[in-house]
Amino acid sequence: MELTLNEGPVDRIIRVIVGVAMLILGFAGIASGVWMWIAYLAGAILLVTGIVGFCPLYRLFKISTTRK
């Protein structure tokens, strides 16, 4: 299975910023309990997909934010 980029540059930047922000929420103790773990998980997923440029859900729903 080939991992073709399906996230455009603006999408990737937003994912990285929001992912880092969510990780900070967890590490700084702003989110606690279950919300802390949700922030860790969502933040990590957003950060990784933003860095890599590929989102499995985009492929599943045949979405692409890259320029044609």
trRosetta pair geometry for C-beta under 8 A, 3 or more apart (Angstrom, degrees):
i j d omega theta_ij theta_ji phi_ij phi_ji
3 52 7.6 -53 163 166 138 116
3 54 4.9 -38 -175 -92 102 167
4 54 7.3 127 79 -106 32 111
5 53 4.3 -26 -128 140 100 120
5 54 6.1 -105 -114 -71 42 77
5 66 5.7 99 116 -73 99 143
6 53 7.6 135 35 150 46 71
6 54 5.9 69 24 -130 89 59
6 55 6.0 -106 81 38 109 81
6 58 4.5 169 121 114 131 136
6 59 6.1 -179 -8 -64 166 76
6 63 7.0 98 164 97 119 62
6 64 4.4 -97 -154 -113 82 82
6 65 7.1 82 153 24 59 67
6 66 6.3 -105 -141 -10 28 111
7 11 4.4 -134 -167 99 88 126
7 12 5.0 114 130 -62 120 85
7 15 7.1 -27 -164 -5 150 145
7 49 7.0 121 -39 155 154 91
7 50 7.2 -124 138 -117 161 46
7 53 5.0 -150 54 -159 104 55
7 54 6.8 -135 1 -69 104 19
7 55 5.8 93 -57 -13 113 105
7 58 6.9 -170 -64 -20 79 167
7 64 7.9 -116 -59 -153 28 58
7 65 5.5 13 -144 53 43 109
7 66 6.8 54 75 -54 15 85
8 11 4.8 94 55 11 73 108
8 12 7.0 -138 97 -8 36 91
8 64 7.9 98 -40 160 87 67
8 65 3.9 -102 3 125 101 89
8 66 4.9 169 -77 -92 74 38
8 67 6.4 88 -117 -28 115 70
9 12 5.7 -56 -145 36 30 112
9 13 6.4 30 158 -19 65 105
10 13 5.8 -53 -148 35 32 110
10 14 6.4 30 155 -17 65 107
10 65 7.4 -108 62 155 89 129
11 14 6.0 -59 -150 38 28 109
11 15 6.3 29 154 -20 64 109
11 50 7.8 -154 129 -117 67 80
11 65 4.3 98 -32 87 146 155
12 15 5.7 -55 -147 36 30 113
12 16 6.4 28 157 -18 65 105
12 50 4.7 126 -161 -159 63 72
12 51 7.7 129 -164 -63 106 18
12 53 5.9 -20 -94 -101 131 72
13 16 5.9 -56 -149 36 30 108
13 17 6.3 26 155 -16 65 109
13 50 7.4 148 -52 -162 9 119
14 17 5.9 -58 -146 39 30 109
14 18 6.1 21 161 -11 67 111
14 50 7.7 -150 73 -113 49 125
15 18 6.1 -60 -140 44 25 104
15 19 5.8 29 159 -23 63 113
15 46 4.6 -157 -169 -175 81 84
15 47 7.2 179 144 -81 86 24
15 49 5.9 -92 177 88 151 92
15 50 3.2 -174 97 -76 112 111
16 19 5.7 -56 -142 38 26 114
16 20 6.3 25 160 -17 63 106
16 46 7.4 -172 -76 139 23 88
16 47 6.1 71 -127 -128 57 61
16 50 3.9 -166 -53 132 73 149
16 51 6.6 98 -94 -57 108 71
17 20 6.1 -56 -149 36 26 107
17 21 6.3 26 153 -19 62 110
18 21 5.5 -55 -146 38 32 115
18 22 6.3 32 156 -20 66 105
18 43 7.7 -143 130 -117 64 68
18 46 5.5 -78 91 162 97 157
19 22 5.9 -56 -148 35 29 108
19 23 6.5 27 154 -16 63 106
19 42 7.7 -147 -117 130 68 64
19 43 4.7 116 -164 -165 60 59
19 44 7.0 134 -162 -60 108 9
19 45 7.4 -148 -116 71 113 47
19 46 3.4 -164 -76 93 100 101
19 47 3.3 178 145 -54 146 73
19 48 7.8 -179 -147 3 156 52
19 50 6.0 -144 -1 9 139 135
20 23 5.7 -56 -149 38 32 111
20 24 6.3 36 152 -22 65 105
20 43 7.1 131 -61 -163 10 108
20 47 6.4 103 -55 -95 63 113
21 24 5.6 -54 -150 34 31 113
21 25 6.7 40 149 -26 63 100
21 43 7.4 -149 70 -117 49 110
22 25 5.4 -43 -152 26 37 118
22 26 6.9 32 152 -13 63 101
22 39 4.6 -163 -180 -164 86 79
22 40 7.7 -161 137 -63 97 18
22 42 5.4 -92 171 92 162 97
22 43 3.2 -159 90 -76 107 103
22 46 6.8 94 25 35 136 135
23 26 5.9 -56 -156 38 36 108
23 27 6.1 22 155 -9 71 112
23 39 7.0 165 -84 147 26 92
23 40 6.6 70 -116 -118 67 52
23 43 3.9 171 -49 150 74 149
23 44 7.0 98 -83 -58 110 64
23 47 6.9 14 -30 -40 132 141
24 27 5.9 -60 -135 46 32 103
24 28 5.5 22 168 -13 70 116
24 30 7.7 27 125 17 73 126
25 28 6.5 -59 -133 42 17 102
25 30 4.7 -84 -151 68 66 115
25 31 4.5 49 148 -8 103 111
25 36 7.7 -157 123 -120 84 59
25 39 4.6 -114 86 -157 115 151
25 43 7.6 -175 38 -60 99 139
26 30 7.8 -63 -49 49 18 79
26 31 5.4 -38 -85 61 56 113
26 36 4.7 110 -132 -163 85 74
26 37 7.6 107 -125 -67 128 22
26 39 4.1 179 -53 95 101 119
26 40 4.6 102 -114 -60 173 81
26 43 6.8 -131 3 12 124 147
29 32 6.5 23 -167 -76 65 96
29 36 7.9 -13 -126 -105 39 126
31 35 4.2 -125 -169 121 104 102
31 36 4.5 161 113 -83 92 57
31 38 7.5 -111 169 60 145 88
31 39 4.5 129 57 -17 161 146
32 35 6.4 34 56 58 35 102
32 36 5.3 12 -128 -41 20 117
33 36 6.1 132 52 7 29 100
33 37 7.9 -72 130 4 39 95
34 37 5.9 -60 -158 39 40 107
34 38 6.3 41 147 -20 72 106
35 38 5.4 -51 -144 38 36 114
35 39 6.2 41 154 -22 67 104
36 39 5.7 -54 -151 35 29 112
36 40 6.5 32 150 -20 63 104
37 40 5.4 -46 -145 34 36 114
37 41 6.2 32 157 -16 66 106
38 41 5.9 -56 -145 40 29 108
38 42 5.9 20 162 -9 67 113
39 42 6.2 -57 -134 46 24 103
39 43 5.6 26 164 -20 62 117
40 43 6.0 -62 -142 40 19 111
40 44 6.2 17 161 -18 60 111
41 44 6.0 -58 -147 35 24 108
41 45 6.4 21 157 -16 62 108
42 45 5.8 -56 -146 38 30 110
42 46 6.2 27 158 -15 66 109
43 46 5.9 -58 -145 40 27 108
43 47 6.1 27 158 -20 64 111
44 47 5.8 -56 -143 38 28 111
44 48 6.2 22 161 -15 65 109
45 48 6.2 -59 -145 39 26 105
45 49 6.1 16 162 -9 64 112
46 49 6.2 -61 -140 44 26 103
46 50 5.9 27 160 -21 63 113
47 50 5.8 -60 -147 38 24 112
47 51 6.4 20 158 -16 63 108
48 51 5.9 -58 -147 37 29 107
48 52 6.0 15 161 -7 67 114
49 52 5.9 -60 -135 47 30 103
49 53 7.7 -177 172 -7 55 7
49 54 6.6 -110 -146 79 76 46
49 55 4.8 57 -165 -91 133 79
50 53 7.7 28 -178 -70 24 44
54 58 7.8 -143 -172 52 49 122
54 59 7.6 13 -173 -37 90 118
55 58 3.9 80 80 0 106 111
55 59 7.1 179 93 -9 59 80
55 63 8.0 -31 81 80 122 105
56 59 5.6 -53 -153 35 39 112
56 60 6.3 43 150 -24 68 104
57 60 5.4 -49 -146 34 37 117
57 61 6.3 11 162 4 68 108
57 63 7.9 -6 120 40 72 121
58 61 6.5 -72 -145 53 26 91
58 62 7.9 -76 162 100 56 2
58 63 4.3 -100 -149 73 76 93
58 64 6.4 103 168 -81 120 47
58 65 7.6 -84 -132 -5 142 88
59 62 7.3 24 -170 -79 31 39
